[in-house]
């Protein structure tokens, strides 16, 4: 029995020495491909009517794993001159005749939570819904 224990100890020591010596020159690489996921949503419900001044819409949760980045876009009705979006209190201009606005143009993948607001120079009903979406840039898997 003692002989078996001694042989086991010698084998274990030999394996440890050879493993640690080869570990210095060995490398491991993992390659994988995952589907592209780009989503954006507004938590909470936007008000039925937007007042003059700053209107807080809610929190945006955005996620995109595309290696080339993404654009965060909001589709809306035409707005009066002087209106602008705010994203974490930073203004983003709206063209008077445009019905879409790019809020974010990122060149890297990201997960973010931000506050969205809308500043209006005159009140507006929310007859047309706000549509928020993230679109991946570059190759899509």
MIDOSE-1310 file (N, C-alpha, C; in nm, 2 decimals, decimal comma, always signed):
residues 141
xxxx	+0,08/-0,12/+0,00/+0,00/+0,00/+0,00/+0,09/+0,13/+0,00; +0,19/+0,13/+0,08/+0,28/+0,24/+0,09/+0,35/+0,26/-0,05; +0,38/+0,15/-0,11/+0,44/+0,16/-0,24/+0,35/+0,23/-0,34; +0,22/+0,20/-0,34/+0,13/+0,26/-0,43/+0,12/+0,41/-0,40
xxxx	+0,12/+0,45/-0,27/+0,12/+0,59/-0,24/+0,24/+0,66/-0,28; +0,35/+0,60/-0,27/+0,48/+0,66/-0,31/+0,48/+0,68/-0,47; +0,44/+0,58/-0,54/+0,43/+0,58/-0,68/+0,33/+0,69/-0,73; +0,22/+0,70/-0,66/+0,12/+0,81/-0,69/+0,18/+0,95/-0,67
xxxx	+0,25/+0,96/-0,56/+0,31/+1,09/-0,53/+0,42/+1,13/-0,63; +0,50/+1,04/-0,68/+0,60/+1,06/-0,78/+0,53/+1,10/-0,91; +0,43/+1,03/-0,95/+0,35/+1,06/-1,07/+0,29/+1,20/-1,07; +0,23/+1,23/-0,95/+0,16/+1,36/-0,94/+0,27/+1,47/-0,95
xxxx	+0,38/+1,45/-0,88/+0,49/+1,56/-0,89/+0,54/+1,57/-1,03; +0,55/+1,46/-1,11/+0,60/+1,47/-1,24/+0,49/+1,54/-1,33; +0,37/+1,51/-1,31/+0,26/+1,58/-1,39/+0,26/+1,73/-1,36; +0,27/+1,77/-1,23/+0,27/+1,91/-1,19/+0,39/+1,98/-1,26
xxxx	+0,51/+1,93/-1,25/+0,62/+1,99/-1,31/+0,61/+2,00/-1,46; +0,56/+1,90/-1,53/+0,55/+1,91/-1,67/+0,44/+2,00/-1,72; +0,33/+2,01/-1,64/+0,22/+2,10/-1,67/+0,26/+2,24/-1,65; +0,33/+2,27/-1,54/+0,37/+2,41/-1,52/+0,48/+2,46/-1,62
xxxx	+0,56/+2,37/-1,66/+0,66/+2,40/-1,76/+0,60/+2,43/-1,90; +0,50/+2,35/-1,93/+0,43/+2,37/-2,06/+0,33/+2,48/-2,06; +0,29/+2,52/-1,94/+0,19/+2,63/-1,93/+0,25/+2,76/-1,97; +0,38/+2,78/-1,95/+0,44/+2,91/-1,99/+0,44/+2,93/-2,14
xxxx	+0,44/+2,82/-2,22/+0,45/+2,84/-2,36/+0,31/+2,81/-2,43; +0,22/+2,76/-2,35/+0,09/+2,73/-2,41/+0,00/+2,85/-2,41; -0,10/+2,85/-2,50/-0,20/+2,95/-2,51/-0,33/+2,89/-2,54; -0,44/+2,96/-2,50/-0,57/+2,92/-2,52/-0,64/+3,03/-2,59
xxxx	-0,71/+3,00/-2,70/-0,79/+3,10/-2,77/-0,93/+3,04/-2,79; -1,03/+3,13/-2,77/-1,17/+3,10/-2,79/-1,23/+3,19/-2,89; -1,29/+3,13/-2,99/-1,35/+3,20/-3,10/-1,50/+3,17/-3,10; -1,58/+3,27/-3,10/-1,73/+3,25/-3,10/-1,79/+3,36/-3,19
xxxx	-1,91/+3,33/-3,23/-1,99/+3,43/-3,31/-2,13/+3,43/-3,24; -2,17/+3,55/-3,20/-2,31/+3,56/-3,14/-2,39/+3,65/-3,23; -2,52/+3,64/-3,22/-2,61/+3,72/-3,29/-2,60/+3,87/-3,25; -2,62/+3,96/-3,34/-2,62/+4,10/-3,31/-2,75/+4,13/-3,23
xxxx	-2,74/+4,20/-3,12/-2,85/+4,24/-3,04/-2,84/+4,39/-3,03; -2,94/+4,47/-3,07/-2,95/+4,61/-3,05/-3,09/+4,64/-3,01; -3,11/+4,69/-2,89/-3,24/+4,72/-2,84/-3,24/+4,85/-2,77; -3,35/+4,92/-2,76/-3,37/+5,04/-2,69/-3,52/+5,05/-2,64
xxxx	-3,53/+5,09/-2,52/-3,67/+5,11/-2,47/-3,68/+5,22/-2,37; -3,80/+5,28/-2,36/-3,82/+5,39/-2,27/-3,90/+5,32/-2,15; -3,84/+5,34/-2,03/-3,92/+5,29/-1,91/-4,02/+5,40/-1,88; -4,13/+5,35/-1,84/-4,24/+5,45/-1,81/-4,32/+5,48/-1,93
xxxx	-4,43/+5,56/-1,91/-4,52/+5,59/-2,02/-4,51/+5,74/-2,05; -4,48/+5,78/-2,17/-4,47/+5,92/-2,20/-4,61/+5,99/-2,18; -4,61/+6,11/-2,14/-4,74/+6,18/-2,12/-4,83/+6,19/-2,24; -4,96/+6,21/-2,22/-5,05/+6,22/-2,34/-5,04/+6,36/-2,40
xxxx	-4,98/+6,46/-2,33/-4,97/+6,59/-2,38/-4,83/+6,65/-2,33; -4,76/+6,71/-2,42/-4,63/+6,77/-2,38/-4,66/+6,92/-2,36; -4,61/+6,97/-2,25/-4,63/+7,12/-2,22/-4,51/+7,20/-2,28; -4,53/+7,33/-2,28/-4,43/+7,42/-2,32/-4,32/+7,41/-2,21
xxxx	-4,19/+7,41/-2,26/-4,08/+7,39/-2,17/-4,02/+7,25/-2,17; -3,95/+7,21/-2,07/-3,89/+7,08/-2,06/-3,98/+6,97/-2,01; -4,00/+6,87/-2,09/-4,09/+6,75/-2,05/-4,00/+6,63/-2,03; -4,00/+6,57/-1,92/-3,92/+6,45/-1,89/-4,00/+6,33/-1,95
xxxx	-3,94/+6,26/-2,04/-4,01/+6,15/-2,11/-3,99/+6,02/-2,03; -3,87/+6,00/-1,98/-3,84/+5,88/-1,90/-3,69/+5,83/-1,92; -3,67/+5,72/-1,87/-3,53/+5,66/-1,88/-3,52/+5,57/-2,00; -3,41/+5,59/-2,08/-3,39/+5,50/-2,19/-3,29/+5,39/-2,15
xxxx	-3,32/+5,27/-2,18/-3,23/+5,16/-2,16/-3,19/+5,11/-2,30; -3,06/+5,13/-2,33/-3,01/+5,09/-2,46/-2,90/+4,98/-2,45; -2,90/+4,89/-2,54/-2,81/+4,78/-2,54/-2,78/+4,74/-2,69; -2,65/+4,74/-2,72/-2,61/+4,70/-2,86/-2,47/+4,63/-2,85
xxxx	-2,46/+4,51/-2,89/-2,34/+4,44/-2,89/-2,26/+4,44/-3,02; -2,30/+4,52/-3,11/-2,24/+4,53/-3,24/-2,10/+4,59/-3,23; -2,00/+4,52/-3,28/-1,86/+4,57/-3,27/-1,84/+4,70/-3,33; -1,91/+4,74/-3,44/-1,90/+4,86/-3,51/-1,98/+4,98/-3,45
xxxx	-2,06/+4,95/-3,34/-2,14/+5,05/-3,28/-2,28/+5,05/-3,33; -2,35/+5,16/-3,30/-2,50/+5,17/-3,33/-2,54/+5,31/-3,33; -2,66/+5,33/-3,38/-2,73/+5,46/-3,37/-2,86/+5,45/-3,29; -2,88/+5,54/-3,20/-3,01/+5,54/-3,12/-3,09/+5,65/-3,19
xxxx	-3,21/+5,61/-3,24/-3,29/+5,70/-3,32/-3,43/+5,71/-3,26; -3,49/+5,83/-3,26/-3,63/+5,84/-3,22/-3,71/+5,90/-3,34; -3,82/+5,84/-3,36/-3,91/+5,88/-3,47/-4,03/+5,95/-3,40; -4,06/+6,07/-3,45/-4,16/+6,16/-3,38/-4,23/+6,24/-3,49
xxxx	-4,34/+6,31/-3,45/-4,41/+6,40/-3,54/-4,32/+6,53/-3,56; -4,36/+6,60/-3,66/-4,28/+6,73/-3,68/-4,31/+6,82/-3,56; -4,20/+6,90/-3,53/-4,21/+6,98/-3,41/-4,18/+7,13/-3,45; -4,23/+7,22/-3,36/-4,21/+7,36/-3,39/-4,06/+7,40/-3,38
xxxx	-4,03/+7,51/-3,43/-3,90/+7,57/-3,43/-3,85/+7,59/-3,29; -3,73/+7,56/-3,26/-3,67/+7,57/-3,12/-3,69/+7,45/-3,03; -3,76/+7,35/-3,08/-3,77/+7,23/-3,00/-3,64/+7,15/-3,01; -3,61/+7,08/-2,90/-3,49/+6,99/-2,90/-3,51/+6,88/-2,79
xxxx	-3,44/+6,77/-2,82/-3,44/+6,66/-2,72/-3,33/+6,68/-2,62; -3,34/+6,62/-2,51/-3,23/+6,62/-2,41/-3,20/+6,48/-2,38; -3,07/+6,45/-2,37/-3,03/+6,31/-2,33/-2,92/+6,33/-2,22; -2,96/+6,30/-2,10/-2,88/+6,33/-1,98/-2,86/+6,48/-1,97
xxxx	-2,96/+6,56/-2,00/-2,95/+6,70/-1,99/-2,87/+6,77/-2,10; -2,82/+6,70/-2,20/-2,75/+6,75/-2,31/-2,84/+6,77/-2,42; -2,85/+6,89/-2,48/-2,95/+6,92/-2,59/-2,90/+6,86/-2,72; -3,01/+6,81/-2,79/-2,99/+6,75/-2,93/-3,09/+6,82/-3,02
xxxx	-3,04/+6,89/-3,11/-3,13/+6,97/-3,20/-3,22/+6,88/-3,29; -3,34/+6,94/-3,32/-3,43/+6,87/-3,41/-3,45/+6,96/-3,52; -3,44/+6,91/-3,64/-3,48/+6,99/-3,76/-3,63/+7,01/-3,77; -3,67/+7,13/-3,80/-3,81/+7,16/-3,79/-3,90/+7,07/-3,88
xxxx	-3,85/+7,03/-3,99/-3,93/+6,95/-4,08/-3,90/+6,80/-4,07; -3,80/+6,76/-3,99/-3,77/+6,62/-3,97/-3,86/+6,54/-3,88; -3,88/+6,42/-3,91/-3,96/+6,33/-3,82/-3,88/+6,22/-3,75; -3,74/+6,23/-3,77/-3,65/+6,14/-3,70/-3,53/+6,22/-3,65
xxxx	-3,48/+6,18/-3,54/-3,36/+6,24/-3,48/-3,27/+6,13/-3,43; -3,14/+6,14/-3,47/-3,04/+6,05/-3,42/-2,99/+6,11/-3,28; -3,02/+6,04/-3,18/-2,98/+6,08/-3,04/-2,84/+6,04/-3,01; -2,80/+5,92/-3,06/-2,66/+5,87/-3,03/-2,61/+5,81/-3,16
xxxx	-2,48/+5,84/-3,19/-2,41/+5,78/-3,30/-2,28/+5,72/-3,24; -2,28/+5,60/-3,19/-2,17/+5,54/-3,12/-2,09/+5,45/-3,21; -1,96/+5,45/-3,19/-1,87/+5,36/-3,27/-1,83/+5,24/-3,19; -1,89/+5,22/-3,07/-1,85/+5,10/-2,99/-1,98/+5,04/-2,94
xxxx	-1,98/+4,91/-2,90/-2,09/+4,85/-2,84/-2,11/+4,90/-2,70; -2,23/+4,90/-2,65/-2,26/+4,96/-2,52/-2,39/+4,92/-2,46; -2,39/+4,93/-2,32/-2,52/+4,92/-2,25/-2,52/+5,05/-2,16; -2,63/+5,12/-2,18/-2,64/+5,25/-2,11/-2,78/+5,27/-2,06
xxxx	-2,79/+5,35/-1,96/-2,92/+5,40/-1,91/-2,91/+5,55/-1,90; -3,00/+5,62/-1,97/-3,00/+5,77/-1,97/-3,14/+5,83/-1,96; -3,14/+5,95/-1,92/-3,27/+6,03/-1,91/-3,30/+6,10/-2,04; -3,42/+6,08/-2,09/-3,46/+6,15/-2,21/-3,57/+6,26/-2,18
xxxx	-3,55/+6,37/-2,24/-3,64/+6,48/-2,22/-3,67/+6,55/-2,36; -3,77/+6,63/-2,36/-3,81/+6,70/-2,48/-3,85/+6,84/-2,44; -3,78/+6,94/-2,50/-3,80/+7,08/-2,48/-3,89/+7,13/-2,59; -4,00/+7,20/-2,56/-4,09/+7,25/-2,66/-4,11/+7,40/-2,64
xxxx	-4,13/+7,47/-2,75/-4,16/+7,62/-2,74/-4,30/+7,64/-2,73; -4,39/+7,54/-2,76/-4,53/+7,55/-2,75/-4,59/+7,41/-2,72; -4,70/+7,40/-2,65/-4,76/+7,27/-2,61/-4,79/+7,19/-2,73; -4,79/+7,06/-2,71/-4,81/+6,96/-2,82/-4,88/+6,84/-2,77
xxxx	-4,98/+6,79/-2,84/-5,04/+6,66/-2,79/-4,96/+6,55/-2,85; -4,96/+6,44/-2,78/-4,89/+6,32/-2,81/-4,97/+6,23/-2,90; -5,03/+6,28/-3,01/-5,12/+6,20/-3,09/-5,04/+6,10/-3,17; -4,92/+6,13/-3,21/-4,83/+6,04/-3,28/-4,74/+5,98/-3,18
xxxx	-4,72/+5,85/-3,17/-4,64/+5,79/-3,07/-4,49/+5,82/-3,10; -4,41/+5,82/-3,00/-4,27/+5,83/-3,01/-4,22/+5,69/-3,03; -4,13/+5,67/-3,13/-4,08/+5,53/-3,16/-3,93/+5,54/-3,14; -3,88/+5,47/-3,05/-3,73/+5,47/-3,02/-3,68/+5,34/-3,06
xxxx	-3,56/+5,34/-3,13/-3,50/+5,22/-3,17/-3,35/+5,23/-3,19; -3,28/+5,12/-3,17/-3,13/+5,12/-3,19/-3,10/+5,04/-3,32; -3,02/+5,10/-3,41/-2,99/+5,03/-3,53/-2,84/+5,01/-3,53; -2,80/+4,88/-3,55/-2,65/+4,85/-3,56/-2,58/+4,91/-3,68
xxxx	-2,46/+4,94/-3,67/-2,38/+4,98/-3,78/-2,28/+4,87/-3,82; -2,25/+4,87/-3,95/-2,15/+4,77/-4,00/-2,22/+4,63/-4,01; -2,13/+4,53/-4,00/-2,18/+4,39/-4,02/-2,27/+4,34/-3,91; -2,38/+4,27/-3,95/-2,48/+4,22/-3,86/-2,48/+4,07/-3,87
x	-2,47/+4,00/-3,75/-2,47/+3,86/-3,75/-2,60/+3,81/-3,70
